């Protein structure tokens, strides 16, 4: 990245940070950062998304886009377009974030093996995108195309978030440690069923939402412990399941990885409360099981503030 491009990128980041700080001060709110939301999520309108986030007490929302619709194996012949949930593309995330500069940030995305993936994502990064995400495509996690994006993330100093799901997305999680070692300047954020299943040393990869006691020492536990550039997105049903399946284990997990865990909702609900709102349930579980107030604040905001330079 050229010095001029880097100056433009940093200037945009600083301007956005100032807007967020002002908005939080005006609201008098204790900051909560949700690193995982989407526009048009299963058809949800922007006003319902914003109301949902406000009801949960979220002060900063990071909007993660889908890639270009394609009919290829990497999108499961189009079935995974829109992140398999009708989610909006990068332009919609940028537009909503720019309309609400104190409340929203936005990411950049493209189908991993799209012929112009790196160039398209770089175009958005130059305009202020703060993350490459959500990478949710049927590719090997150590493919050459994936590695180009990992290098791009390091060049721009932004994280990259990957949806790991056995047999479906970002395949080969058991090999992912090689990417963590090869790209030490890239901040990786893990997400979804396979990532969270592997908190358990005895995890069956075919079980997407495993239940019961957890034995520490699974792949995810080890990646978080052994690699400074591995982080965890606690969103979605998979993250909530990991929190609730063994509360005694969760207390220790939150404590030992307190500097690596990031609150996210990835929730399609409209209200931001009640039994249908998985995002609110995840917030409640973090507050219940974090051993100290300091750990809770790291997970709900502090770690994201550091990683995204908020």
GISUL-V305345 format. One record per pair of residues at least 12 apart in sequence whose C-alpha atoms are under 7 Angstrom apart, sorted by the first residue. I is the first residue (numbers start at 1). J is the second residue. Records with the same first field share a line. If there is no record, write none. Layout:
I->J + J
This chain:
1->155
5->126
9->126 + 128
12->128
13->128
16->101
17->310
19->101 + 102
20->101 + 102 + 103
23->102
24->59
31->58 + 59 + 301
32->57 + 58 + 59 + 60 + 300 + 301
33->58 + 59 + 60 + 61 + 263 + 300 + 301 + 304
34->58 + 60 + 61 + 62 + 263 + 264 + 265
35->61 + 62 + 263 + 264
36->62 + 63 + 64 + 235 + 264 + 265 + 266
37->61 + 62 + 63 + 64 + 265 + 266
38->63 + 64 + 65 + 87 + 88
39->63 + 87 + 88 + 92 + 93
40->86 + 87 + 88
41->85 + 86 + 87 + 268
42->85 + 86 + 87
43->86
48->270
49->270
52->270 + 271 + 272
53->272
55->271 + 272 + 273
56->272 + 273 + 280
59->103
60->103 + 104
61->103 + 104 + 105
62->104 + 105 + 106
63->93 + 105 + 106 + 107
64->106 + 107 + 133 + 134
65->87 + 88 + 89 + 90 + 93 + 107 + 108 + 109 + 133 + 134
66->82 + 83 + 87 + 88 + 89 + 90 + 109 + 110 + 134
67->82 + 89 + 109 + 110 + 111
68->110 + 111
69->81
73->138
74->137 + 138 + 139
75->137 + 138
76->138
83->136
90->107 + 108 + 109
93->106
94->106
106->129 + 130
107->129 + 130 + 131 + 132 + 133
108->121 + 124 + 125 + 129 + 131 + 132 + 133
109->121 + 132 + 133 + 134
111->137
112->137 + 145 + 146
113->145
118->148 + 149
130->158 + 308
131->158 + 159 + 160
132->153 + 159 + 160 + 161
133->160 + 161 + 162
134->161 + 162 + 163
135->161 + 162 + 163
136->162 + 163 + 169 + 170
137->169 + 170
138->168 + 169 + 170
139->169 + 170 + 171
140->170 + 171 + 172
141->170 + 171 + 172 + 173 + 176
142->176 + 179
150->186
153->186
154->185 + 186
159->186 + 187 + 188 + 189
160->187 + 188 + 189
161->188 + 189 + 190
162->189 + 190 + 191
163->190 + 191 + 192
164->191 + 192 + 193 + 194 + 195
165->192 + 193 + 194
166->194 + 205 + 206
177->223
180->227 + 229
184->229
186->229
187->229 + 230
188->229 + 230 + 231
189->230 + 231 + 232 + 233
190->231 + 232 + 233
191->232 + 233
192->238 + 239
193->208 + 209 + 238
194->208
195->220
196->238 + 239 + 242
197->209 + 210
198->218 + 219 + 220
199->216 + 217 + 218 + 219 + 220 + 221
200->214 + 215 + 216 + 217 + 218
201->215 + 216 + 217 + 218 + 219
202->215 + 218
209->238 + 241
211->245
212->245 + 246
213->245 + 246
214->246 + 249
224->257 + 260
231->260 + 261
232->260 + 261 + 262
233->261 + 262 + 263 + 264
234->261 + 262 + 263 + 264
235->263 + 264 + 265 + 266
236->265 + 266 + 267
237->278
240->282
243->285
251->289 + 290 + 291
254->290
255->291 + 295
258->295 + 298 + 299
259->298 + 303
260->303
261->299 + 303
262->299 + 300 + 303 + 304
263->299 + 300
265->279
267->279
